[in-house]
Amino acid sequence: MDLKEIQNLIKFVSNSGVAEVKLETGDVKITIRTTLEGNTPDITYVQSAPVAPVISQVAAPAPAAAPVSPVAPAAPAADDAKYITIKSPMIGTFYRKPAPDKSPFVEVGSTIGKGDVLCVVEAMKLFNEIESEVSGKIVKILVDDMSPVEFDQPLFLVDPS
């Protein structure tokens, strides 16, 4: 994780109303805690032995009317096991189109190649094109347009055959 990604994560957490975010990826552990007043976050950064990527989130105490955003969906069903899952490389807002008046990058049934742009994830007013690392056919789009996404959240199912 580079400094820019960490700074984007801190800003996102500060603005999201979340009380605490813990991120473990590779040999890096980051914990970001914010106060209820939304003041400067308290950040803990630890280097440790390599571990599998994990992210956990604890929602801030909020009024009963405030909705809690869902976390990554459950593991795919057994029939989805033959498909490749394309996941979000960052936290941000998922967009299927390059602009509101344009058509989506891909649809269910679209054939994609390695390097094709699948969507855009916006983080801190930066629009990051997410490119495919595999070739195949889009079987399922797992996220609604203009929805918030988490790091490593499944976005697409691709049939590589």
C-alpha positions as MATLAB code, in Angstrom:
seq = 'MDLKEIQNLIKFVSNSGVAEVKLETGDVKITIRTTLEGNTPDITYVQSAPVAPVISQVAAPAPAAAPVSPVAPAAPAADDAKYITIKSPMIGTFYRKPAPDKSPFVEVGSTIGKGDVLCVVEAMKLFNEIESEVSGKIVKILVDDMSPVEFDQPLFLVDPS';
ca = [
       0.000    0.000    0.000;
       1.448    3.351   -0.965;
       1.077    6.661    0.871;
      -1.580    7.990   -1.518;
      -3.822    4.934   -0.958;
      -3.448    5.328    2.818;
      -4.310    9.039    2.613;
      -7.391    8.257    0.487;
      -8.463    5.621    3.009;
      -8.101    8.079    5.896;
     -10.148   10.755    4.112;
     -12.818    8.226    3.113;
     -13.147    6.929    6.692;
     -13.285   10.479    8.102;
     -16.160   11.397    5.783;
     -18.086    8.106    5.971;
     -19.366    8.220    9.565;
     -17.619    4.947   10.370;
     -16.097    4.719   13.862;
     -13.285    2.294   13.059;
     -11.706    0.539   10.073;
      -9.068   -2.173   10.333;
      -7.159   -3.157    7.204;
      -4.657   -6.000    6.999;
      -2.982   -6.699    3.684;
       0.368   -8.359    3.127;
       2.737   -7.217    5.859;
       0.778   -4.032    6.662;
      -1.858   -3.489    9.353;
      -3.729   -0.189    9.511;
      -6.371    0.817   12.068;
      -8.226    4.102   11.650;
     -10.536    5.313   14.439;
     -12.632    8.468   14.271;
     -14.415   10.256   17.072;
     -18.168   10.782   17.082;
     -17.659   14.505   16.500;
     -15.830   13.685   13.241;
     -12.518   15.170   14.410;
      -9.119   14.058   13.193;
      -8.837   10.258   12.994;
      -6.519    8.271   15.259;
      -4.307    6.090   13.025;
      -2.257    3.040   13.926;
       0.152    1.678   11.311;
       1.918   -1.624   11.988;
       4.249   -3.765    9.846;
       3.985   -7.474   10.646;
       4.350  -10.928    9.148;
       2.463  -11.509    5.868;
      -1.222  -12.364    6.236;
      -4.138  -12.808    3.862;
      -5.965   -9.568    2.929;
      -8.662   -8.816    5.514;
     -10.791   -5.758    6.140;
     -13.227   -5.279    8.959;
     -15.437   -2.362    9.788;
     -17.239   -1.291   12.967;
     -20.103    1.123   12.383;
     -20.248    4.302   14.462;
     -23.144    4.701   16.879;
     -25.748    6.630   14.917;
     -29.395    7.625   15.154;
     -31.839    4.800   14.440;
     -32.856    6.425   11.135;
     -29.364    6.234    9.641;
     -28.936    3.182    7.346;
     -25.831    1.036    7.710;
     -24.113    0.275    4.409;
     -23.735   -3.438    3.651;
     -20.327   -5.071    3.681;
     -19.049   -7.395    0.945;
     -21.579  -10.054   -0.092;
     -21.305  -13.631    1.133;
     -19.163  -16.179   -0.695;
     -20.472  -17.166   -4.147;
     -22.756  -20.178   -4.443;
     -21.348  -23.538   -5.542;
     -22.534  -23.052   -9.161;
     -20.520  -19.818   -9.312;
     -17.304  -21.667   -8.376;
     -16.314  -22.144  -12.033;
     -16.288  -18.369  -12.580;
     -13.500  -15.880  -11.907;
     -14.396  -13.081   -9.500;
     -13.102   -9.608  -10.292;
     -12.762   -7.628   -7.054;
     -12.422   -3.960   -6.219;
      -8.798   -2.922   -5.680;
      -9.875    0.023   -3.492;
     -12.578    1.663   -1.423;
     -14.764    4.108   -3.331;
     -17.899    4.550   -5.405;
     -18.568    2.076   -8.242;
     -19.662    3.450  -11.614;
     -20.613    1.273  -14.592;
     -20.400    4.194  -17.076;
     -17.616    6.645  -17.950;
     -20.148    9.518  -17.714;
     -23.876    9.771  -16.854;
     -24.857   10.240  -20.519;
     -22.656    7.379  -21.812;
     -23.398    3.660  -22.099;
     -21.972    1.178  -19.534;
     -18.470   -0.210  -20.060;
     -19.802   -3.800  -19.926;
     -23.121   -5.626  -19.643;
     -23.992   -9.184  -18.662;
     -22.985  -11.271  -21.681;
     -20.220   -8.892  -22.817;
     -17.020  -10.547  -24.002;
     -13.969   -8.978  -22.388;
     -10.242   -9.225  -22.936;
      -7.311   -8.673  -20.656;
      -6.847   -4.912  -20.168;
     -10.435   -3.943  -21.067;
     -11.974   -1.282  -18.797;
     -14.851   -2.794  -16.795;
     -15.893    0.096  -14.556;
     -14.672    3.151  -12.684;
     -14.135    3.412   -8.913;
     -14.113    6.986   -7.652;
     -12.096    7.701   -4.529;
     -11.609   11.276   -3.316;
     -12.669   12.791   -6.667;
     -10.185   10.598   -8.553;
     -11.795    8.302  -11.111;
      -9.824    5.058  -11.380;
     -10.508    2.812  -14.374;
     -10.653   -0.842  -13.328;
      -9.230   -3.075  -16.043;
      -9.805   -6.785  -16.486;
      -6.930   -9.109  -15.692;
      -8.669  -12.023  -17.463;
     -10.432  -12.729  -20.742;
     -13.913  -14.184  -20.872;
     -17.593  -13.359  -20.704;
     -19.340  -11.262  -18.014;
     -21.800  -13.610  -16.280;
     -22.951  -11.385  -13.431;
     -22.524   -7.784  -12.240;
     -22.528   -7.942   -8.440;
     -22.726   -4.226   -7.588;
     -25.311   -1.584   -8.470;
     -24.219    1.534  -10.321;
     -23.188    4.441   -8.038;
     -22.868    2.161   -4.996;
     -20.096    2.336   -2.406;
     -17.624   -0.551   -2.589;
     -15.061   -1.883   -0.150;
     -11.522   -3.050   -0.799;
     -11.573   -6.619   -2.207;
     -15.371   -6.596   -2.679;
     -16.518   -8.793   -5.610;
     -17.679   -6.684   -8.578;
     -18.049   -9.089  -11.517;
     -18.228  -12.827  -12.238;
     -16.439  -13.823  -15.457;
     -16.670  -17.130  -17.323;
     -13.118  -17.689  -18.606;
     -14.110  -20.374  -21.142;
];
